[in-house]
Amino acid sequence: MLAVRPYVNTYWDTTANRVSAVEPAKPTGLWDWYKALQEPNKTPSPFESAVSGLRHNAEGAAIGAILGFVDGEFGGLDLGGKYPVDGIAAAALYLLSIRDAGKAEGFAGDLRAMSQSCTTTLLYRKTKEWRENQKMLTYSANGVIPRNKQKGVDRIVQAGKVAGL
């Protein structure tokens, strides 16, 4: 077994997998101080939690603004009516978070949070679309003709107007 600092062995009993009653010794050097900061069960202070929450909310707002801009500029979040921009962004950000994981100054957590925002937007849109389609099927089964809820112009109606019908 590797030589481990004595205060680590007295604080964490690895054989019983529990915290022992003996408090850890105070760190004596810079390296010991750094290792003491790396404790896995360190809970964040309320201020640290507030700052982290604010940062993640700002990232979510930025993702929402970008996706809203793309939706307004291109008339939807599905490129060519086929490829969901938010789904592609979610997958790309998730893969980048995996690549960036384990780095001391990495952005893996931030990339994961942005990926979650994109996934939320994608599932919101697709669930709403699915539900609207289900309602349209129910209306048509009951003999009720639903209104055309698609964005854009209906080509048949437009051709009828041009023909003077």
C-alpha positions in Angstrom: 0.0 0.0 0.0 1.2 3.5 -0.8 2.3 5.7 2.1 -0.6 8.0 2.9 -0.5 11.0 5.2 -1.4 9.9 8.8 -4.3 12.4 9.2 -6.0 10.9 6.1 -5.8 7.4 7.6 -7.2 8.6 11.0 -10.0 10.5 9.3 -11.2 7.9 6.8 -11.2 4.3 7.7 -11.0 2.5 4.3 -11.4 -1.0 5.7 -14.8 -0.2 7.3 -15.7 2.3 4.6 -16.8 4.9 7.2 -15.7 8.1 8.8 -13.9 7.5 12.1 -14.5 9.5 15.2 -11.0 10.9 15.1 -10.8 14.4 13.6 -8.2 15.0 10.9 -5.0 16.7 11.9 -4.5 20.3 10.8 -2.5 20.5 7.5 1.0 21.6 8.1 2.3 22.5 4.6 1.0 23.8 1.3 0.6 20.4 -0.2 -1.3 19.1 2.9 -3.5 22.2 2.7 -4.3 21.6 -1.0 -5.1 17.9 -0.3 -7.4 18.9 2.5 -9.3 21.1 0.1 -9.9 18.1 -2.2 -12.2 16.3 0.3 -15.0 14.5 -1.6 -17.7 15.4 0.9 -17.0 19.1 1.1 -20.4 20.9 1.0 -20.6 24.3 -0.7 -21.3 27.3 1.4 -24.6 29.2 0.7 -22.6 31.9 -1.2 -20.9 29.3 -3.4 -24.2 27.6 -4.1 -25.8 31.0 -5.0 -22.9 31.8 -7.4 -23.0 28.4 -9.0 -26.8 28.6 -9.5 -26.6 32.1 -10.9 -23.9 31.0 -13.4 -26.0 28.0 -14.5 -29.1 30.1 -14.9 -27.1 32.6 -17.0 -25.9 29.7 -19.2 -29.5 28.5 -19.6 -30.7 32.0 -20.5 -27.9 32.3 -23.1 -28.8 28.9 -24.7 -32.5 30.0 -24.7 -31.6 33.3 -26.4 -29.5 31.6 -29.0 -32.1 29.0 -29.8 -34.8 31.7 -29.9 -32.7 33.7 -32.3 -32.2 30.7 -34.6 -36.0 29.9 -34.4 -36.9 33.5 -35.3 -34.3 33.9 -38.0 -34.9 30.6 -39.8 -38.5 30.0 -39.0 -38.0 27.0 -36.7 -35.4 24.9 -34.9 -35.5 22.1 -37.4 -33.1 22.7 -40.2 -34.8 21.8 -43.4 -37.7 20.5 -41.4 -35.6 17.5 -40.5 -32.6 18.2 -38.3 -33.3 19.6 -34.8 -30.7 22.3 -34.0 -31.3 22.0 -30.3 -30.8 18.2 -30.4 -27.6 18.5 -32.4 -26.3 21.2 -29.9 -27.3 19.0 -26.9 -25.3 16.1 -28.3 -22.3 18.2 -29.3 -22.1 19.9 -25.9 -22.5 16.6 -24.1 -19.7 15.1 -26.0 -17.5 18.1 -25.3 -18.3 17.8 -21.6 -17.0 14.2 -21.7 -13.8 15.2 -23.5 -13.3 18.0 -21.0 -14.0 15.9 -17.9 -11.2 15.3 -15.4 -9.3 18.5 -16.2 -8.6 20.8 -13.2 -9.7 24.0 -15.0 -12.2 22.3 -17.4 -15.7 23.4 -18.3 -17.3 19.9 -18.2 -20.0 21.0 -15.7 -20.8 24.1 -17.6 -21.0 22.2 -20.9 -23.2 19.6 -19.3 -25.6 22.3 -18.0 -25.8 23.9 -21.5 -26.5 20.4 -23.0 -29.3 19.9 -20.5 -30.8 23.3 -21.5 -30.8 22.2 -25.2 -32.3 18.8 -24.3 -35.0 20.5 -22.3 -35.9 22.7 -25.3 -35.9 19.8 -27.7 -38.2 17.6 -25.6 -40.5 20.5 -24.9 -40.9 21.2 -28.7 -41.3 17.6 -29.7 -43.7 16.7 -26.9 -45.8 19.7 -27.8 -45.7 18.7 -31.5 -46.7 15.1 -30.7 -49.6 16.3 -28.5 -50.9 18.6 -31.1 -50.7 15.8 -33.7 -52.6 13.5 -31.3 -55.4 16.2 -30.9 -55.6 16.6 -34.7 -56.1 12.8 -35.0 -58.8 12.8 -32.4 -60.6 15.7 -34.1 -60.4 14.0 -37.5 -61.7 10.7 -36.0 -64.7 12.5 -34.6 -65.5 14.2 -37.9 -64.2 17.6 -37.0 -61.7 19.2 -39.4 -59.0 20.9 -37.5 -57.4 24.1 -38.6 -54.1 24.1 -40.3 -51.6 24.9 -37.6 -48.5 24.8 -39.7 -46.4 27.9 -40.0 -46.3 29.4 -43.5 -48.7 29.5 -46.3 -50.9 26.6 -47.5 -50.1 26.2 -51.1 -53.6 24.8 -52.0 -55.3 27.9 -50.5 -52.8 30.2 -52.2 -53.4 28.5 -55.6 -57.2 28.8 -55.1 -56.9 32.6 -54.3 -54.7 33.1 -57.4 -57.3 31.2 -59.5 -60.1 33.4 -58.1 -61.9 30.7 -56.3 
